[in-house]
Amino acid sequence: MSANGNGMAQRLAWLGILVPALCVSPMAMAEWELNLREGVTDISRTVFDIHMTLFWICVVIGVGVFGVMLYSIINHRKSKGAVAAQFHESTVIEILWTVIPTLILVVMAVPATLAFIKLEDNSASDMSIQVIGYQWKWQYKYLDEELDFFSNLDAASREQIKADPTGVENYLLEVDNRLVIPAGKKVRFLISANDVIHSWWVPDFGWKQDAIPGFINEAWTRVDEPGIYRGQCTELCGIDHGFMPIVVEVKPQAEYEAWVAEQKSALAAAAASGDREWAMDELMEKGEEVYMRACVACHQANGQGIPPAFPPIAGGPIATGPVEGHLDQAMNGVPGTAMQAFAAQLNDVELAAVVTYQRNAFGNDMGDLVQPADVKAAR
């Protein structure tokens, strides 16, 4: 190829690099996060500091090694008449390249080990919360308050995502029930799972922990600044893995105590509502809300399901068969399938409502009405 041809090829190559780069807007460039998040806890900041220390150590080593290489290539090349030295062993060099890396590893290992020991120290906690992963939701049990609830991807967000993902604030990171903790308190987490392996991760806390069925992992955090911190499951746990967010709201102590009292009152009211007879329209309204929160991921908003793994509710044999069998399956699940047992996840009113809804929605029109008292008896 001619010199002109080579020049043209080089110019085209440079254009191929520069044109896409110029097409990227400054706003898009500003969104590039090329470093760890510093976070809001002592642990997260310690991890960030260690990361930056190791980074600069690597930079110094890289500059030194490649600097010597570049100097040697330029000043001791064959065209300048350089002749390679002839030697086989050097005790001094062998000692240096053994001792220096060892010292570097010690300098790197000491702060990392101290941080790890601190991260594993769950003693002297102010409160304990059990975190249980389900497909695809989280259960939070406040062991000191006798309070527990499930946290799902917000139903409104799910529908908005389907309509227009570009306009969704906190895309895939909003829930119906947030985990709430008090500011300035050491919170101990006991993390496990009910079905498959999940992983609980809030980037601002500086750690993540696997949730493994039949095993309890521990972790802790202390957040001094009130605010809202978001995360998600980081284990590939199934078809809706990307729809399993975590939202932690940190409140001042007084606001946290008010929130706990409010939650306990709501639970008491829910328990009391299970003692009365519900009308069909009440159960259908409540059942739709429960279905969109607990069932839609598998059986779809139109009740058509995703056969064969997730059978349809519309015209399906369960929703149009005996009501006792439908209630039993909703409560106890189907072993060996993706159908979970919802007896521990939903209260009597919610189970009665969702079964009633499924039997009278999507064109089923069975006319059956399940009362909370029926669920209580079935338990």
Steps between C-alpha positions, in 0.01 A plus 500: 500500500625849416591764754186693405295189558653452843428862591137467391456181704641671809270799459198272464603310812523823698159609372357169609618577853426871520152515343332266753681679783373840383146364474492424874341792681670665801198395711551136407871531577414646841303185584807278464594372846850356467572458869353340811221686677630656821177421684349631823637265768837468674547161337425628150740792542770268637456268202521800265819628667665156477396474137656838419820416693540176304420681178779754550745228603419324173540828310846560651605142423366528145672831434827368642497172308390642168726804546804275537385292204453809283835645604673172424330462160594852393851530638624143466369406160708317243508797259698695761752218527383370836627152589306284742674424828591136557425375851306213654445559871492798737433439866428868559236518226334178617481635857359831379229351280395275788513747790347804327182322376463337842512839672248639251262209569533554876426872463191409294387210721509667842231769446289259293510239778412756767205620291382142448516429874297815566246402235452160666456643851124482566531542876339782699222552245204718592242296306473191280312451173455167325510528119353210301518485120211361296441481126471799455457700814657559842356431842614713793449386859576749777602255772488760777159639401299191395443670167538347155392571144584427136657747259418468128572702190243779505200396288455850358865504394458162330210628291679825420810309393293299253341816360810723475826392669673827406272706725530290817672661797715253695466245221455150655600646838167581669309277741160490667642461854837650589734363762518774764784529753596770752792733433813460712415147619694181433262272314581128478366306202436124497476412132354180354273381217186293465548349154817571297818700560451877505741780595410811703692807386472872569804672339505792745550257792827366356425126509272230364403167649371179343160371610526120498214256581561317828791726597520833682759761407558802721579861418453841659480867422480837673371793296528840663330706228122457450411433140391240247751245374429258216640164397395170346553127495835425336454126454343357183202354687249442220286656229419817698845547656505857369172578679625443855607841632595609851413839646625597847366815660701638792295713739586700812427302817173677582367455145609138502309432823190666354534283189521182712186599690320570172602162356382314809166681488461405132575135579246503784240655270572238232458222755171650621370528143528124466222452753223658291310400189623666180284595204585378151598845371730553801674167444536565125660841560734363766569186295608699195749694712641174646511332157695790347746482787544127556381312190554718194867412453413141409136505388512838322265798535250348256498162677641317197817379675811379319432130423624245577698634797229744613148377414220745421245617755255596225302184431759291687405180682594636843297821483201325343523179708394433860554804719653286777777383268563855380535628857725208597734567207515872576588427861734201465641536149595214270818311594753469221362798307535879509165529682588629845312444825336830592359398840786674678521790254136614497253547784150354510338800330759513222472127425120510500502806275749372243328160465164674463649735241657222295174305491302801382745689276648435155165367378480220758176630665472206739294701748693355798568717802770399748487660844797556734332257741533227233874566480532496878323164512724363224812594695 
